[in-house]
Amino acid sequence: MITLQSAGVRWQKGTPVPASVASPADREKTMAYQIFRRHNQREEAGQLHLKFDSLISHDITYVGIIQTAKASGLKEFPVPYVMTNCHNSLCAVGGTINEDDHVFGLSAAIKYGGNFVPANQAVIHQYAREMMSGCGRMILGSDSHTRYGAIGTMGVGEGGPEIVKQLLKNTYDIASPQVVLVYLTGSPAQGVGPHDVAIALCGAVYKNGFVKNKVLEFAGPGIAGLPMDYRIGIDVMTTETACLSSIWETDGAVEEYLAIHGRPEAYEALHPQEGAYYDSMITIDLSKVEPMAALPFHPAEAYPIRELMANPGDIFREVEKRAAEQFGGKVNLSLTDKLVDGKVVVDQGIIAGCAGGMYDNIAEAAAILDGHDVGSGYFSLSIYPPSVPVNLELIQNGVQQSLLQAGALFKPCFCGPCFGAGDVPANNGLSIRHTTRNFPNREGSKPGDGQLSGVVLMDARSIAATARNHGVLTPATEADYVPPKQGKRTFDTQVYDRRVYFGFGHPQPEAALKFGPNIAEWPPIPALADNLLMQVASVLRDPVTTTDELIPSGETSSYRSNPMKLASFALSRRDPDYVPRALDTQALETARQAGSLPAQVQEALEKLGQGSLAPAAFQIGSVIFANKPGDGSAREQAASCQRVLGGCANICYEFATKRYRSNCVNWGMLPFTLAEGDAFTCQPGDFIYVPDVKAKVLAGDDTFPALALSGGTVTPLTLYLKNTTGEERELLLTGCLMNHYAAQNQG
């Protein structure tokens, strides 16, 4: 089904052939580097400095982005910046604060010249596909699933500060990434959908880091037989492989897609040039892909549904064991309770958002359910279309009516089920979802309160087949149905013409921003001191720590416009003692700033051999240790919440994603790493002293000798700050991106 080749390959006459050596010019022949060169603003060996064609954010990121940009000197949006409202769009949590954010967003679009998509009109990535994509373009989004490669557009998902840099006419700076060829052959069987391919891909490459921070370039004869929605459905899930971005060959299907969406001029044929060199290759034989399930708690926990049905007890017991280890026995997940007469019975089905809510997925689900129903038991089926134009097409073609008659429910254009703000399962419920993620806590459960549910990712087709059997797990390949005909697609742009505010190029600087009572400015962030005394606030030993654990989603998302209020939820579902510990450390720093050293600090300094250190000569901050932090969402708040609580660094063996490391740097938190094999024995409350930290960051040093005080014993500890650019060091020195740009404006 999927094979991995770590050795290089060269593109010759439409076919990859082994290649051991490549010149720089050969790498430039890939589609990825053809696009990079169009957007690169400065030539520098091994580095890219990119400006994007357009930017996009949603309503749990754009308020903080605009507040940061405003504090950094923003006057107007220099490129099209689209603000969608598809995350906090229920307006049902926290009183008026969600709608207050939407009012703020529209006022910002008016003032700075942006485009504003009202609530429930479209989910962020569908709007970008329909209205912003184009062959050879690049789009930066403050959402990790910013992926438009199937339409010939390189999408990159990053934290809000990277959007701020673009709004301030600066560049997105990265080391030149490797490019991995994804070579597609064959045609998928009936009942096998894009999520099956995507889950199989995640299972093959995530855990081994095969594509981490690289670009996936899709090519090969298998593309031609895939409809656009199918390609898009695979592409959006490339985020879960930990790659940087993606790009696909384009053809007549892409040309037709762009023409239907009113942008025929945006089409361009994209193909690898003859002799293009790839650092490695993934081959996917689509004809061998079968219905897949991604078990809790990651899209890479991939199993064929066939295997799950054949051996559910042993497989579910392994999931239960992992859950018990992850949550320390505080809460139990009992998936084996879902076995009835040897069959797996699920409680809920969801088809939603940027991955599942495609027209083709929903139409295929309707065909599978035609003449059947979802039953009147515990099982329910909810469907969230990705945009009003798609929903209109579903209505006009009778698809929505057919599904409603079968007992499915249609919901707004809303991303909620993906992050725990809609259709939250019952405690110990088992939900099957064509959404992007199934991390713990993400679907809305709260382990700290004894609430935990399981989400299994599956394709819409197998979800519909399971619904047809009233919740008994069934792969779509076992359902007898007539697939819907692939007719000519339509798109009614009048929906957006009438409701979207198109303000790009027409800023109104005299217009006022409209603030609700929950919208707060960022608190002052200190610059880096000469020396650093860190107190450990949390130690996380899990193999990977997600951003959903660092700052939970769901109802907490409503407070993302209030930095201090949101910070009170940091690590609340993983380490509830983190916030009190961080605040205690912050109180020590407050006392130091006032010129006095608490006895706890003075005692620690004396044991560390620094008893004579004056208060003005150092800084106190909290630090989190995690083995591999930052998998998943691009949300900057995973870092900013630590920062406003006085966090000064993260210590880890490696960062799960480039975007989380960037978030730490942009918020002035030192991204320290340990050498593989070096033990980290500190516990919460212990101190770590890093001398001459400011001078070493300024000099570009990558090795930081430190002293750890644990249990009254001082031991040496070597921290590393590797692959840090000059601009990143400047951000760390000034304290955060906001300070850096504010200082530039004052200068």
MIDRENKE-559074 format. One record per residue (C-alpha): residue number from 1; x, y, z. Coordinates in steps of 0.25 Angstrom, whole numbers, m for minus. Each point is the difference from the previous one (the first is absolute). Example, Ala and Ser with C-alpha at 12.3 -4.5 7.8 and 13.67 -1.06 7.14 Angstrom:
residues 2
1 49 m18 31 .
2 6 14 m2 .
***
This chain:
residues 747
1 0 0 0 .
2 11 10 4 .
3 15 m1 m1 .
4 10 9 5 .
5 14 3 m7 .
6 10 8 8 .
7 10 1 m11 .
8 m1 11 m11 .
9 m8 m1 m13 .
10 1 8 m13 .
11 m12 3 m9 .
12 2 m5 m14 .
13 m11 0 m10 .
14 m11 0 10 .
15 6 m12 8 .
16 9 0 13 .
17 13 m7 m2 .
18 11 m2 11 .
19 10 11 2 .
20 11 1 10 .
21 6 14 m3 .
22 m7 13 m4 .
23 5 14 m3 .
24 m8 12 6 .
25 m5 3 m14 .
26 m8 m14 0 .
27 m7 3 13 .
28 m4 13 m6 .
29 m8 m8 m11 .
30 m10 m5 10 .
31 m14 7 0 .
32 3 4 15 .
33 12 8 m4 .
34 m5 6 m12 .
35 m11 6 9 .
36 10 4 11 .
37 9 8 m10 .
38 m12 8 m4 .
39 m2 4 14 .
40 14 1 6 .
41 4 14 3 .
42 14 m2 3 .
43 11 m10 m5 .
44 7 m6 11 .
45 6 m14 0 .
46 m8 m10 7 .
47 m11 10 4 .
48 m13 5 m6 .
49 m6 13 3 .
50 m14 m1 m5 .
51 m12 10 m2 .
52 m13 m6 m2 .
53 m11 4 m10 .
54 m11 1 11 .
55 m3 m4 14 .
56 m12 m6 7 .
57 m4 m1 15 .
58 m12 m5 8 .
59 m7 6 12 .
60 8 m7 11 .
61 13 6 m6 .
62 m3 13 m7 .
63 m2 9 12 .
64 13 m3 6 .
65 7 1 m13 .
66 m6 14 m3 .
67 3 4 15 .
68 15 m4 m2 .
69 1 7 m13 .
70 m7 13 5 .
71 10 0 11 .
72 11 m2 m10 .
73 m3 12 m8 .
74 m11 m6 m10 .
75 m6 11 m10 .
76 m7 m8 m10 .
77 0 m14 m6 .
78 10 m1 m11 .
79 m5 m13 m6 .
80 m14 m6 0 .
81 m3 m5 14 .
82 m13 m8 2 .
83 m6 m2 13 .
84 m10 m11 1 .
85 m10 m4 11 .
86 m1 m15 1 .
87 6 m3 14 .
88 m7 9 10 .
89 m12 1 m8 .
90 m11 m6 8 .
91 0 12 9 .
92 m5 m9 12 .
93 12 0 9 .
94 4 12 10 .
95 m11 9 m2 .
96 2 11 m11 .
97 15 m3 m2 .
98 0 m8 m13 .
99 m9 10 m7 .
100 8 11 5 .
101 13 m6 m6 .
102 m8 0 m14 .
103 m4 14 2 .
104 15 3 3 .
105 4 m8 m13 .
106 m9 8 m9 .
107 4 13 6 .
108 15 m4 m2 .
109 m3 m4 m15 .
110 m6 14 m2 .
111 11 8 7 .
112 12 m8 m6 .
113 m6 m4 m13 .
114 m3 m15 1 .
115 m10 m10 m4 .
116 m10 m5 10 .
117 m9 m13 m1 .
118 m12 0 9 .
119 m3 m11 10 .
120 m4 m14 m6 .
121 2 5 m15 .
122 12 m9 m2 .
123 11 m8 8 .
124 13 7 m2 .
125 7 m10 m9 .
126 m12 m2 m9 .
127 m1 15 m2 .
128 15 0 m4 .
129 m2 m11 m10 .
130 m12 7 m6 .
131 4 14 0 .
132 15 2 2 .
133 8 m12 m6 .
134 7 0 m13 .
135 11 m8 m7 .
136 14 5 5 .
137 m5 8 11 .
138 3 m1 15 .
139 m10 3 12 .
140 4 1 14 .
141 m10 m3 10 .
142 m1 0 15 .
143 m6 m14 1 .
144 9 m13 m2 .
145 m9 m6 m11 .
146 3 11 m10 .
147 2 m9 m11 .
148 m4 3 m15 .
149 10 m8 m7 .
150 m10 m8 m8 .
151 m4 13 m7 .
152 15 4 m3 .
153 1 9 12 .
154 10 m2 11 .
155 m7 3 13 .
156 8 1 13 .
157 m6 0 14 .
158 7 8 11 .
159 m3 7 13 .
160 m5 14 0 .
161 13 7 1 .
162 4 m5 m14 .
163 m12 7 m5 .
164 4 12 7 .
165 13 0 m7 .
166 m7 0 m13 .
167 m9 11 4 .
168 12 8 3 .
169 6 m2 m13 .
170 11 m10 5 .
171 3 m14 m5 .
172 m2 m14 5 .
173 14 m6 2 .
174 3 m15 m1 .
175 11 m9 m3 .
176 m1 m5 m14 .
177 m9 m13 2 .
178 2 m13 m6 .
179 m11 m5 m10 .
180 m6 m14 0 .
181 m6 m5 m12 .
182 m14 m7 2 .
183 m2 m8 m12 .
184 m14 m5 m2 .
185 m4 m12 m8 .
186 m13 m8 m2 .
187 m14 4 3 .
188 m8 m2 13 .
189 m11 m10 1 .
190 m14 4 2 .
191 m3 3 15 .
192 15 5 2 .
193 0 15 2 .
194 11 10 2 .
195 0 m1 15 .
196 4 m15 m2 .
197 12 4 m8 .
198 4 12 9 .
199 m1 m9 13 .
200 9 m11 m7 .
201 10 11 m3 .
202 0 5 14 .
203 2 m14 5 .
204 12 m2 m9 .
205 8 13 2 .
206 m4 7 13 .
207 7 m8 11 .
208 13 m2 m7 .
209 1 15 m4 .
210 1 m4 m15 .
211 m5 14 m5 .
212 1 9 12 .
213 2 14 m4 .
214 1 m4 m14 .
215 m9 3 m13 .
216 m8 m11 m6 .
217 m1 1 m15 .
218 m11 m9 m6 .
219 2 m5 m14 .
220 m3 m12 m8 .
221 m10 m7 m9 .
222 m10 m3 12 .
223 m3 15 1 .
224 m8 1 m13 .
225 m11 m10 5 .
226 m2 8 13 .
227 m12 11 0 .
228 4 13 6 .
229 m7 m2 14 .
230 8 m13 1 .
231 13 6 m2 .
232 m3 11 9 .
233 m5 m10 11 .
234 14 m7 m1 .
235 8 13 0 .
236 m6 7 12 .
237 4 m12 9 .
238 14 2 m4 .
239 1 9 12 .
240 m1 m13 9 .
241 13 m5 m6 .
242 8 12 6 .
243 4 5 m14 .
244 2 14 m3 .
245 m9 2 m12 .
246 m5 m8 m13 .
247 m1 2 m15 .
248 m7 m8 m11 .
249 1 m1 m15 .
250 m11 7 m6 .
251 m8 m4 m12 .
252 m14 2 m7 .
253 m7 m3 13 .
254 7 12 7 .
255 m3 9 m12 .
256 m15 m4 1 .
257 0 2 15 .
258 6 14 m1 .
259 m9 4 m12 .
260 m13 m5 8 .
261 5 9 11 .
262 1 12 m9 .
263 15 1 m1 .
264 4 m7 m13 .
265 12 9 m1 .
266 6 m6 13 .
267 3 m13 m7 .
268 14 m4 m4 .
269 5 m14 m3 .
270 9 m4 11 .
271 10 m12 m2 .
272 14 m4 4 .
273 10 4 m10 .
274 8 m11 m7 .
275 11 m4 10 .
276 m6 5 12 .
277 6 m6 13 .
278 m7 m5 12 .
279 6 m3 13 .
280 m9 m12 2 .
281 m12 m6 m5 .
282 m14 m6 5 .
283 m7 m9 m10 .
284 m15 m2 2 .
285 m8 m10 m8 .
286 m14 5 1 .
287 m6 m13 m5 .
288 6 m7 13 .
289 m6 10 10 .
290 m11 m5 8 .
291 m10 6 10 .
292 9 5 12 .
293 m3 4 14 .
294 10 9 9 .
295 m2 m4 14 .
296 1 9 12 .
297 8 9 2 .
298 7 3 m13 .
299 m3 0 m15 .
300 13 m9 m1 .
301 m6 m11 8 .
302 m5 m6 m13 .
303 m7 m14 m2 .
304 m7 m6 m11 .
305 m15 m1 4 .
306 1 m14 m4 .
307 10 m3 11 .
308 m7 8 10 .
309 m13 m8 m3 .
310 8 m13 1 .
311 7 3 13 .
312 m7 11 7 .
313 2 m5 14 .
314 16 0 0 .
315 1 13 m8 .
316 m10 7 9 .
317 7 m5 12 .
318 13 6 m5 .
319 m7 13 m2 .
320 m5 m1 15 .
321 14 m3 5 .
322 6 12 m7 .
323 m11 9 5 .
324 2 m5 14 .
325 15 3 m1 .
326 m2 13 m6 .
327 m10 5 11 .
328 6 m7 11 .
329 m12 m8 4 .
330 m8 13 3 .
331 m10 m4 m10 .
332 m4 m13 m8 .
333 m3 m2 m14 .
334 m8 m13 m2 .
335 m1 m2 m15 .
336 m2 m15 2 .
337 m14 4 5 .
338 m3 3 m14 .
339 1 m15 m4 .
340 m14 m6 m1 .
341 m1 m15 m5 .
342 14 2 m6 .
343 m3 12 m8 .
344 4 15 3 .
345 m11 9 3 .
346 2 15 m1 .
347 m8 11 6 .
348 2 12 m10 .
349 4 3 m14 .
350 5 14 m5 .
351 4 5 m14 .
352 5 14 1 .
353 9 11 m3 .
354 12 2 m9 .
355 3 m15 m2 .
356 m14 m7 1 .
357 m10 10 m4 .
358 3 0 m15 .
359 m11 m1 m10 .
360 4 m14 m5 .
361 2 m6 14 .
362 m14 5 3 .
363 m6 m5 m13 .
364 6 m14 1 .
365 m5 m1 15 .
366 m14 3 m5 .
367 1 m10 m11 .
368 4 m11 10 .
369 m11 4 9 .
370 m11 1 m11 .
371 m12 m8 4 .
372 6 m2 14 .
373 0 7 13 .
374 9 3 12 .
375 m9 m7 10 .
376 m7 5 13 .
377 11 m5 10 .
378 12 6 6 .
379 7 2 m14 .
380 m1 14 m6 .
381 5 6 m13 .
382 3 15 m2 .
383 5 7 m12 .
384 7 13 m1 .
385 2 6 m15 .
386 12 8 m2 .
387 m6 12 m6 .
388 m14 6 m3 .
389 3 m1 m16 .
390 3 m15 3 .
391 m13 m1 8 .
392 m8 6 m11 .
393 5 m10 m10 .
394 m3 m11 10 .
395 m14 5 1 .
396 m2 3 m15 .
397 4 m15 m3 .
398 m9 m6 11 .
399 12 m5 8 .
400 m4 7 12 .
401 m14 m4 m1 .
402 4 m15 m1 .
403 9 1 12 .
404 m11 7 8 .
405 m10 m11 m3 .
406 10 m10 4 .
407 1 6 14 .
408 13 8 m1 .
409 1 14 5 .
410 6 12 m8 .
411 7 10 8 .
412 6 14 m3 .
413 13 2 m7 .
414 8 m2 12 .
415 14 m6 5 .
416 m5 m3 14 .
417 0 m16 m1 .
418 14 1 m3 .
419 5 7 12 .
420 m11 m3 11 .
421 m10 11 m2 .
422 m11 m8 m7 .
423 m6 m14 1 .
424 8 m4 12 .
425 m1 m15 3 .
426 m6 m5 13 .
427 10 m5 11 .
428 6 m13 m5 .
429 m7 2 m14 .
430 6 m5 m12 .
431 m1 10 m12 .
432 4 m3 m14 .
433 4 13 m8 .
434 4 5 m13 .
435 8 11 6 .
436 15 3 1 .
437 4 m4 14 .
438 m4 m9 12 .
439 10 5 11 .
440 m4 m2 14 .
441 m8 12 6 .
442 m2 5 m14 .
443 m14 m5 m2 .
444 m4 6 12 .
445 2 m9 12 .
446 7 4 13 .
447 8 m11 6 .
448 2 8 12 .
449 m15 0 3 .
450 m1 m15 m3 .
451 m5 2 m14 .
452 6 m7 m12 .
453 m5 m5 m13 .
454 7 m6 m12 .
455 0 5 m14 .
456 3 m9 m12 .
457 3 7 m13 .
458 m6 m7 m12 .
459 m5 4 m14 .
460 m14 6 m3 .
461 m3 m13 m8 .
462 3 m9 11 .
463 m7 9 10 .
464 m13 m1 m9 .
465 1 m15 m1 .
466 1 m1 15 .
467 m12 10 2 .
468 m8 m9 m10 .
469 3 m12 10 .
470 m5 9 11 .
471 14 2 6 .
472 6 m14 m2 .
473 14 3 m6 .
474 0 m3 m15 .
475 10 3 m11 .
476 m6 7 m12 .
477 5 m11 m9 .
478 m10 m10 6 .
479 m12 10 m3 .
480 m7 m3 m13 .
481 m3 13 m6 .
482 0 8 m13 .
483 10 12 1 .
484 m5 13 m4 .
485 3 5 m14 .
486 11 10 m2 .
487 m8 11 m6 .
488 5 14 m3 .
489 2 8 13 .
490 m6 13 2 .
491 4 12 9 .
492 m9 12 4 .
493 10 12 3 .
494 m12 9 3 .
495 0 m6 14 .
496 13 7 3 .
497 m3 12 m9 .
498 m11 3 9 .
499 5 m3 14 .
500 16 1 0 .
501 6 13 3 .
502 11 2 m11 .
503 8 11 5 .
504 14 m3 m5 .
505 6 12 m6 .
506 m10 10 6 .
507 5 2 15 .
508 m8 10 8 .
509 11 4 10 .
510 m10 10 7 .
511 m9 m12 3 .
512 0 m4 15 .
513 2 m14 5 .
514 m11 m6 7 .
515 4 m6 13 .
516 m9 m10 9 .
517 3 m1 15 .
518 8 m13 m2 .
519 10 6 m10 .
520 12 3 7 .
521 14 6 m4 .
522 12 m9 2 .
523 7 2 13 .
524 14 6 0 .
525 11 m11 m3 .
526 14 2 5 .
527 13 0 m8 .
528 10 m11 3 .
529 9 3 12 .
530 15 m3 1 .
531 m2 m13 8 .
532 m12 m9 2 .
533 m6 m8 12 .
534 m11 m9 m5 .
535 m9 m7 9 .
536 m6 m13 m5 .
537 m16 1 m1 .
538 m3 m13 m7 .
539 7 m13 m4 .
540 m8 m8 m11 .
541 6 m13 m3 .
542 m10 m4 m11 .
543 7 m4 m13 .
544 m7 12 m7 .
545 m7 12 6 .
546 m11 6 m9 .
547 m4 15 0 .
548 m13 m5 4 .
549 6 m4 13 .
550 8 13 2 .
551 m12 8 m2 .
552 m13 m7 m2 .
553 m10 3 m11 .
554 m15 m1 2 .
555 m7 10 8 .
556 13 6 5 .
557 2 6 m15 .
558 m10 10 4 .
559 10 7 8 .
560 11 1 m10 .
561 m2 15 m1 .
562 4 2 15 .
563 14 m5 2 .
564 0 m1 15 .
565 m14 m6 1 .
566 4 m11 m11 .
567 13 m2 8 .
568 m8 m5 12 .
569 m3 m13 m9 .
570 14 m3 m4 .
571 3 m15 2 .
572 m13 m1 8 .
573 m4 m13 m6 .
574 14 m6 1 .
575 7 6 13 .
576 m10 8 8 .
577 11 5 9 .
578 8 7 m11 .
579 m7 13 1 .
580 1 2 15 .
581 15 m4 m1 .
582 2 10 m11 .
583 m7 11 8 .
584 9 m3 12 .
585 12 1 m9 .
586 m5 13 m6 .
587 m2 5 14 .
588 15 m2 3 .
589 3 8 m12 .
590 m9 11 4 .
591 7 1 13 .
592 14 0 m7 .
593 m5 11 m9 .
594 m3 8 12 .
595 14 m2 5 .
596 m1 m11 11 .
597 3 m15 m1 .
598 m10 m9 7 .
599 7 m10 10 .
600 m3 m12 m10 .
601 8 7 m11 .
602 11 5 8 .
603 2 m14 6 .
604 0 m6 m14 .
605 10 10 m5 .
606 9 m3 11 .
607 0 m15 m2 .
608 2 3 m15 .
609 13 8 4 .
610 m7 13 m4 .
611 m3 6 14 .
612 6 13 m4 .
613 m8 2 m12 .
614 m8 13 0 .
615 m15 1 m3 .
616 3 8 m12 .
617 10 m10 m6 .
618 m10 m11 m3 .
619 m14 m4 m3 .
620 m10 m10 5 .
621 m9 m8 m9 .
622 m8 m13 0 .
623 4 m11 m9 .
624 m7 m13 m6 .
625 7 m13 m3 .
626 m7 m9 m10 .
627 7 m11 m8 .
628 m6 5 m13 .
629 m10 12 1 .
630 m9 7 m10 .
631 m6 m11 m9 .
632 m13 4 m7 .
633 m6 14 m1 .
634 7 12 m4 .
635 m6 8 11 .
636 10 10 6 .
637 m7 0 13 .
638 7 m13 4 .
639 12 9 1 .
640 m6 14 4 .
641 m8 m6 12 .
642 13 m5 6 .
643 7 14 m3 .
644 m11 9 6 .
645 1 m9 13 .
646 15 3 0 .
647 5 m12 m8 .
648 14 2 m6 .
649 4 m13 m7 .
650 m4 m14 m4 .
651 10 m11 2 .
652 m2 m13 m8 .
653 7 m10 m9 .
654 m6 5 m12 .
655 m12 8 m5 .
656 m11 m7 m6 .
657 m2 11 m11 .
658 7 11 m5 .
659 m12 9 2 .
660 m1 m2 15 .
661 15 3 1 .
662 m2 13 m8 .
663 m11 3 10 .
664 9 m1 12 .
665 11 9 m7 .
666 m10 10 m5 .
667 m5 1 15 .
668 14 1 5 .
669 1 m13 7 .
670 13 m7 m2 .
671 m2 m13 m8 .
672 11 m9 8 .
673 2 m14 m4 .
674 8 m11 7 .
675 9 m10 m7 .
676 m6 m13 m2 .
677 4 m9 12 .
678 2 11 9 .
679 m10 m2 12 .
680 m9 11 5 .
681 m2 m3 15 .
682 m6 13 5 .
683 m13 0 6 .
684 m10 12 1 .
685 5 10 10 .
686 15 m3 m3 .
687 9 12 m6 .
688 9 0 m12 .
689 10 11 m1 .
690 5 5 m14 .
691 11 10 1 .
692 4 10 m10 .
693 m13 m4 m8 .
694 m1 14 m7 .
695 14 1 m4 .
696 0 m14 m6 .
697 m13 2 m7 .
698 6 13 m6 .
699 12 m8 m4 .
700 m7 m11 m7 .
701 5 m10 9 .
702 m8 m14 m1 .
703 5 m6 13 .
704 m4 5 14 .
705 6 m6 12 .
706 m10 1 12 .
707 m1 m5 14 .
708 m12 m7 5 .
709 m4 0 15 .
710 m8 m12 3 .
711 m2 m6 14 .
712 11 9 6 .
713 10 m6 m10 .
714 6 9 m11 .
715 3 m8 m13 .
716 5 6 m14 .
717 m10 0 m11 .
718 3 3 m15 .
719 m10 7 m7 .
720 0 3 m15 .
721 m6 11 m9 .
722 3 m5 m14 .
723 m3 5 m14 .
724 m5 13 5 .
725 1 12 m10 .
726 4 14 3 .
727 m14 5 m1 .
728 m4 m11 10 .
729 11 4 10 .
730 m5 14 m1 .
731 m14 m4 4 .
732 5 m8 12 .
733 9 12 4 .
734 m11 11 m1 .
735 m10 m10 7 .
736 m10 m2 m11 .
737 m4 3 m14 .
738 m9 12 4 .
739 12 6 8 .
740 9 m1 m12 .
741 m9 7 m10 .
742 m4 10 11 .
743 15 4 2 .
744 2 1 m15 .
745 m12 10 m2 .
746 5 8 12 .
747 14 0 m6 .
***
